[in-house]
């Protein structure tokens, strides 16, 4: 999905090191995109990571918390959506 591709691009962007917060909320982020965030440039310097309204599994949410919260990064993971298994049924919370 597009949100996962955006997360993968952000994860490798040199500008990430200059950010204090990152918002990838209100979309269709799945475990694929979250894994890209974790395997890309380090995010432990972030103060705030907003991933609200997502399609992450409980295991991936735990991985994100375990990787980032010990460094002081606050992670917003509310409004997790139940993934019916077929990505064509995912929807964004906000669109234009």
Residue pairs with C-beta under 8 A, 6 or more apart in sequence:
1 28
1 30
1 32
1 33
1 87
1 90
2 27
2 28
3 24
3 27
3 28
3 29
3 30
3 33
3 92
4 28
4 29
4 30
4 32
4 33
4 36
5 33
6 24
6 27
6 33
7 24
7 29
7 33
7 34
7 36
7 37
8 33
8 36
8 40
10 16
10 22
10 24
10 37
10 40
11 36
11 37
11 38
11 39
11 40
11 41
12 40
12 41
13 41
14 41
16 22
16 40
16 41
16 43
17 41
17 42
17 45
19 45
19 46
20 45
20 46
20 47
20 48
21 46
21 47
21 48
21 49
21 50
22 43
22 46
22 48
22 49
22 50
23 50
24 33
24 37
24 49
24 50
24 51
25 50
25 51
25 52
25 53
25 54
25 76
25 93
26 52
26 53
26 92
26 93
26 94
27 53
27 54
27 92
27 93
28 54
28 55
28 87
28 90
28 91
28 92
29 51
29 54
29 55
29 56
30 54
30 55
30 56
30 83
30 87
30 90
31 55
31 56
31 57
31 59
31 60
34 51
34 54
34 56
34 60
34 63
34 64
35 60
37 43
37 64
38 63
38 64
38 67
43 49
43 67
43 68
43 73
44 67
44 68
44 71
44 73
45 71
45 73
46 68
46 73
47 72
47 73
47 74
48 73
48 74
48 76
49 64
49 68
49 73
49 74
49 75
49 76
50 76
51 64
51 75
51 76
51 77
52 76
52 77
52 78
52 79
52 93
53 79
53 80
53 81
53 92
53 93
54 77
54 79
54 80
54 81
55 80
55 81
55 83
55 90
56 64
56 77
56 80
57 83
61 77
61 80
64 75
64 77
65 75
65 77
68 75
69 75
79 93
81 90
83 90
